[in-house]
Amino acid sequence: MNPVTTPNETTETPAEATFVPALDPSTPLSPSAPDREASAAARRAARTDAGERRRIDPSRRVADAPLSAVPHLSQDDLDAFGREMERIRAKHVADLGERDATYIRKVIKAQRRLEIGGRIALELGFIPPFWLAGVAALSASKILDNMEIGHNVMHGQYDWMQDEELNGRTFEWDTACPADQWRHSHNYMHHTHTNIVGKDRDVGYGILRMSDDQPWEPYFLGNPVYASLLALLFEYGVALHDLEVEDARYGRWDWKARLPMMQAIWHKVRRQAGKDYLLFPALAGPFFPVVLAGNATANVVRNLWTFSIIFCGHFPDGVEEFTVEETAEETRGGWYVRQLLGSSNLTGGKLFHVMSGNLSFQIEHHLFPDIPAHRYAEISDEVREVCERYGLQYNGGPLPYQLFTVARKIVRLAWPTGAEADAFVASETGGRLAKTVVRTLRGATRAVRAAV
Amino acid sequence: MTPSATAPPAAARRSRRRGLTQRLLDTPLADALAGPHNVDHYLELLRPGWAVKRIRGEIVDVRHQNEDSVTLTLRPTVTWPGFLAGQHVEITVEVDGVRHRRCYSPSGSADIRARTIELTVRTHPEGVVSQHLKRNAHVGMFVGLSMPIGDEFVLPRPRPGRIVLISGGSGITPVLAMLRTLTDEGYGGEVVFLHYARTAGDLLYADDLAAVEAAHPNVTVLRAYTRAGQDGDLAGHLTREHLRVALPADRDAAAFVCGPGALVEAVRQIWAEDELTTPLRYEHFAPPELPEIDPDQLGRITFAQSGQAVEATGRSLLEQAEQAGLSPTHGCRMGICQSCKCKLEHGRVRDTLTGDIYGAPGEEIRICVSAAVGDVTLDL
């Protein structure tokens, strides 16, 4: 006898129900999203285009503005802004379909072609034009794999397609960082605590001083050097990111607890390096070094490019940082405003946006991290319109200029202001010798200044 | 091979052994070179008909037997291990960007020489996949395939002297596979093929059945039409008399039934009442359940892995899991980071952010912003 009912022929489910149920206003919802516990009527209103369209005078001042960066917005305004963002989000979520699937498949196809072409060209890399073409194709392939495909897929942007190759929880990418650790450090830590100094570890990645709010210490004198090294070795920086090694500087790094993570990183790095620096070069026989050099160059090109795009997302001038205190009681609306103010876009052409994984629309990405990124361009028009009405700044600029402001910030923050140096001397952290040196230098500068 | 009517179309391959290249592609070295992606990731672009791990099938023939069905012939990749008649397979079809998975029983012969898989898809008015296949299936299209599933509803070995195959409607497919397999392997015993359809016009595989009957004297096909006034071998729904014709003596036989629940239950009842000793294997369709969902209803939440169950309170599934003493992986608790995604095994949930009710078995849901609507089972 066959004891089980086996689905056969007729396991069809109806099209997804997308009606709005009449919710009891007292239905308990997630405590971290208090403004969503509005009544069903309010929620329905927010979902229709007839929803509120506030216009707020940016010069006014609200008595108890929750965010110091936007003193003209009350808590209610922040929540209203959040609802407008939710409306944009709902509109695009409802529209997901063929177009998005076709797009990502096209990008994946291009990436595979570039990779196969690049690998073959590099095997023939002893002919110089082939070497150059191979490096270019392989760099482009790795950039697409890491950004427009890997980063975005791992945000779950394409989970709705139910394709196991595009599943955000299982996708693995062509870089040294194990995808699982990335999902924790990036999707959770960075996207939840964006630009909250002390909570978002992407502020300086634990090794740089990228904000005035990070207390200065002599270690940061090396800021430009660390940044240059990080740019060149970015994939390894990203790989080590979730280990939080910087805690070792303060003697509180629990390396034993992180052994499994280190093993995972070692495993991934070994496979990546084995493929790029051993197997593919070996296939070229006597031209081993030629392929090795080509692969290494492609990896570095990818590193420099991703570093540039990513550093221009949150560190250019005009981007706001936030404190733990002002965000302690944050609502969903506040979260949206923080994402907006804490991010900065890059302007450029269509190809530029694709090659940056549409992270050039950093603002839209932070507002809607799980909406397919190729939609950010059209979403940006809608977001900008709302920002204008709320008197909210919408940061952005061309890559070279933004990169320049980032570099300027890295150099500027390496050297302390007088007050920062004094604060370091007075602080509890830091060695005695360092403090003596800083104190002496401070005294000397003061003396020179007085003499002049 | 089966007689002309059931012969595979001209495009079907003759022999599919793995060539040297495909064997080389299935080595650890190829894996290392393709890493972190798999080799199939690249083959899909270069040679869609090749695969080393995944199984895919290329549609090589499309037949429309009647208004509400479509019959597809698939040529699987070499990774397809073959199947046993009566097993089913899950196919993956992309509709409007979304991959849907459905189970169908191959109706072709499972004989080793038959290199294709034949599926008959009955269309449902609301069926996303069946409607899509009816309208859009074309030669050259690829669908994903699972390994063959099921180990109960298959022919016994050694074969008994008489095999009775009973089916209703599109339940014909797995038993037709059995019939074709038996004739292909030169089975010498008696085969009775008792099939119920509403009218002669609704009968699937009418020509194929006639051809098998004509070519094999040991095969008896009994066509029963349930609607009055039809000219069939038998009339009306299954009765004890129908069964007597198919199984005159209760020894050295095996019986199979596949079809609507009523048919399967009727057969099982007679089997129980008459205390028949002939082994009966059955398979019925799981009819689509379309309950009216009250969005505010609560139910029971079962955490399958830990074996725990709690009453739903309307709070998020993550909170309820935590209250039950579990500690699911999670991050932001506000629906953005996707860390808490977990497989929904059964039931429907409400998105606490939008109020939408959604969820299908196997779908991954964000448990921090989903609450149970009715009974829910989670893979936690």
Interface residues (C-beta under 8 A of the other chain):
Chain A: M1 N2 P3 V4 T5 T6 P7 N8 E9 T10 T11 E12 T13 P14 A15 E16 A17 T18 F19 V20 P21 A22 L23 D24 T27 P28 L29 S30 S32 A33 R36 A40 R43 R47 E86 A90 L96 G97 E98 R99 D100 A101 T102 K109 R112 R113 E115 I116 H155 G156 D159 W160 M161 Q162 D163 E165 N167 G168 R169 E172 W173 D174 R183 H184 N187 Y188 M189 H191 T192 K268 R271 Q272 G274 K275 L279 F280 R332 W335 P369 D370
Chain B: L29 A32 L33 G35 P36 H37 H41 Y42 L45 L46 H88 E94 D96 G97 V98 R99 H100 R101 R102 C103 Y104 S105 V121 R122 H124 E126 G127 V128 V129 S130 I149 G150 E152 F153 S170 G171 T173 P174 C258 P279 L280 R281 Y282 E283 H284 F285 A286 P287 P288 L290 I293 P295 D296 T313 G314 R315 S316 E319 G331 C332 R333 M334 G335 I336 C337 Q338 S339 K341 R350 T352 L353 T354 G355 D356 I357 Y358 A360 E363 E364 C368 V369
